[in-house]
Amino acid sequence: MGYALTTEVARPFDEVLEQTRAALAGHGFGILTEIDMASTLKAKLDVEIERQVILGACRPPLAHQALQVDPSIGLLLPCNVVVRAIDVGRTRVEAMDPDTMVTLTGNPALADVAADARTRLTDALRDLDRIPA
């Protein structure tokens, strides 16, 4: 089983990062955190990587529903969306597949939450594919 929902688009990183924020918002996700991995690793380790930002996305009704089923599920909530430069003018956007939390916990009561989150994340990624280059 894979653990990521992924799309690649032929647009520059900065543009796709903004479009990803908008696509997530359009499907009910807010951005709670943002981690610039390239800047962090440069500052802490003096290493360089391609630009990469981790967006901590959250849809509170889904998070609440999942926490009612399993109070420890916060460890697995499908909140991280990674926007990563892969080549000049090409960007990859990845989100954890929410089905992973059902598989890892073995708790079928999380299936409805996972299905809703998966649909919303998949639709947000599809929105990115529909934006003209």
TINU-620916 format. One record per atom (N, C-alpha, C): residue in one letter; x, y, z. Coordinates in pm, whole numbers, plus 50000, padded with zeros to 5 digits. Example, Ala and Ser with C-alpha at 12.3 -4.5 7.8 and 13.67 -1.06 7.14 Angstrom:
2
A513194943150780;A512304955050780;A513204967050780;S512854977550708;S513674989450714;S512905000350787;
REM end
This chain:
133
M500844988250000;M500005000050000;M500895012550000;G500585021949915;G501285034749918;G500745043350031;Y501465053550065;Y501015062050174;Y500825076550133;A500975079450002;A500875093349958;A499905094949842;L499235106349842;L498465111049727;L499375121349662;T499615120249533;T500655128449469;T500185133949336;T500655145949306;T500525151549172;T501795159349140;E502125160049013;E503225168348965;E502665178048864;V503105190548874;V502635200748782;V503815208148720;A503615212648597;A504665219748525;A504545234748550;R504755238448676;R504725252548716;R505775254448824;P506245266848840;P507275269648940;P506785267649084;F507725264549169;F507475261649310;F506625272349379;D507035284949373;D506315295549445;D504855296449403;E504625295149275;E503265295649221;E502445283849274;V503025272049269;V502315260049313;V502065260449465;L503005265749540;L502805266849685;L501565275349715;E501445286649650;E500265295249670;E498995288349623;Q499065281749509;Q497895274749455;Q497485263049545;T498455256649608;T498155245649700;T497415250849822;R497885261849878;R497165267949992;R495705270749954;A495515276649836;A494165280049790;A493325267549765;A493915257349704;A493175245049677;A492745238249806;L493635237849904;L493285231950033;L492155239850099;A492255252950098;A491205261450156;A489875258950086;G489915257249955;G488705254849878;G488015241849914;H488735232949980;H488155220150022;H488055218950174;G488085230550239;G487805230950382;G488985229450476;F490205229750424;F491385228350509;F491985242150538;G492355244150662;G493125255950699;G494575251750716;I495475261450705;I496895258650724;I497285263250864;L497635253650950;L497995256751089;L499475259451105;T500285252451026;T501735253951036;T502345253750897;E503545259150888;E504275258850763;E505765257650797;I506395247350744;I507805244850770;I508565245350639;D509495254750628;D510345255850511;D511555246950535;M511515234950479;M512565225050505;M513925229550451;A513955235650334;A515235240050277;A515905250350367;S515145260050414;S515715270350503;S516135264450637;T515315255650690;T515615249550820;T516885241250813;L517015232850711;L518205224450701;L519455232550669;K519285243350595;K520425252150568;K520895258650698;A519945263650777;A520295270450902;A520855260851007;K520295248851017;K520685239551122;K521865230651086;L521965226750959;L522995217150918;L523925222350809;D523625234050759;D524375239950647;D524395230450526;V523235224350499;V523075216050380;V522005222350292;E522105219450164;E521135224950070;E520315213650007;I519015215750003;I518095206649935;I517215215149844;E516515208449754;E515535215449671;E514495221749762;R513875232349714;R512855238949795;R511755229149830;Q511345229649956;Q510325220550006;Q509655226950127;V508335227650122;V507575233350233;V506545223050277;I506465221050408;I505455212250465;I504345221050520;L503135219350466;L501965226650514;L501215217550612;G500995222450731;G500205215050829;G498745218650812;A498055211250727;A496655214250695;A495725207050793;C494595213450821;C493645207450914;C492215210950874;R491355201250882;R489905203450870;R489335199451006;P489095209251092;P488705206251231;P487565196351248;P486485196851168;P485425186751189;P485925172451170;L486815170351073;L487355156951052;L488295152851165;A489145162151207;A490055159251318;A489255155751444;H488215163351472;H487395160751590;H486725147051581;Q486165144151464;Q485505131251445;Q486495119751467;A487695120851414;A488695110351430;A489125109051576;L489285120351645;L489685119851786;L488605113551874;Q487345114551834;Q486275108151909;Q486365092951898;V486875088151786;V487035073751765;V488285068651837;D489375076451826;D490655072151883;D491415084451931;P491475086752063;P492135098652115;P493625099852079;S494255089052040;S495665089552002;S495865091751852;I494785093351777;I494895094251631;I495605106851585;G495775116551672;G496515128451635;G497885125251579;L498445114051619;L499735109651566;L499675106751416;L498485103451365;L498365099051227;L497445107751142;L496925118351196;L496015126451116;L496695130750987;P495975130150876;P496565133250745;P496685148250723;C497505154650803;C497595169150800;C498725174550714;N499775167050694;N500925172550621;N500745171550470;V500945183050408;V500955183850262;V502305189850225;V503055182750141;V504395187050105;V504385192549963;V504925204549948;V505115210649817;V506615210749794;R507065204249684;R508495202149665;R508915204849521;A509935213149505;A510505215449372;A511235202849330;I510965198149208;I511635185949161;I512525188549041;D512305199548973;D513105203148856;D512755217648824;V513495223748737;V513195237548699;V511795237948638;G510905245448702;G509545246848650;G508635235148675;R509055225348757;R508195213848793;R508135212548944;T506945209848992;T506715209049136;T505855196949167;R506185190049274;R505395178649322;R504665182849449;V503405178749459;V502615181049579;V502145167449628;E502415164849757;E502075151849816;E501315153849947;A500365145049970;A499645144850097;A499585130450146;M499635128850276;M499515115350329;M498125109850294;D498085097750245;D496815091350215;D496115088250348;P494945094150372;P494235091950499;P493905077350527;D493825069050422;D493575054750446;D494675048450530;T495835054750533;T496955049750613;T496585048850760;M495805058650810;M495465058250953;M494555046350984;V493715042450889;V492865030750911;V493715018150908;T494615017350812;T495465005650798;T496375003950920;L497025014850962;L497955013851075;L497275010751208;T496085016451228;T495395014051355;T494585001251354;G494214996651235;G493334985051226;G491934988151276;N491585000951282;N490305005251337;N489355009251224;P488415000651187;P487505003751078;P486565015451109;A486435019151236;A485575030451272;A486125043651219;L487395043751177;L487995055751119;L487795056750968;A487185046650908;A487055045950762;A486275057750704;D485195062050769;D484405073150716;D485195086250717;V485925088650826;V486755100650835;V487825100150727;A488465088650713;A489525087250613;A488985089350472;A487815083850445;A487235085250311;A486925099850280;D486365107150375;D486055121250355;D487345129150333;A488335127050419;A489615134150405;A490285130750273;R490245118250235;R490885113950109;R490215120749989;T488895121149989;T488175127749880;T488555142449871;R488585149249984;R488915163449985;R490355166049939;L491285158049989;L492685159749949;L492895156449802;T492265145749756;T492365141949615;T491795153049526;D490675158549566;D490065169449488;D490965181849488;A491585184849599;A492505196349605;A493685194149510;L494245182149507;L495345179149416;L494885179749270;R493685175049243;R493145175849107;R492975190449065;D492585198949157;D492455213249126;D493785218649074;L494885214249133;L496205218949089;L496495214448946;D496045202548910;D496255197248775;D495455205348672;R494365211248715;R493475218348621;R493905232748595;I494825237848672;I495285251748654;I496245251848535;P495965260248436;P496855260548319;P498255265048354;A499215259648281;A500625263448302;A500895277448250;
REM end
